[in-house]
Amino acid sequence: MTNTPDLINQAAQILAVSPNEAARLCSIGRTTLYAALSSGELKSVKIGTRRLITLEALRDWLKRNEEPSGK
C-alpha cells in the first residue's frame, strides 16, 4: 500500500488511480467515494475488472463540490 505523501509525489506522472487511492488523496471515506461513483457524479473507467478514476475527473468532481469560504 502506498502512503499518501508518496502518492501525491507520484501524482504528476499518474493518469488514474484506484477508488481506494482516490479516497485517500481526497481525505474522504471509501463509502463517500463509491456513492459518488454510483450516482454518476464522479466518472470512472473500467478496464477489465479494474475500476480507475482519472485525476482529471477527480479534480473536476472536487471543484463541483467546492463551497465558497465562510459557509
C-alpha angles and dihedrals in degrees: 000000000000118000119232100254091051091047092051091050091051093046092088088066099034121090099189140009138202119262090254092053091045091053091049092048090052094041091235133123123268090239091059092048094047090049089056090049092048093050092049091241090119116044124219140172127230120211111182105315094333121100117205133183117210115229088234091057090047092052091047091050092050091049092051090052095045116122125207116257116269097038 
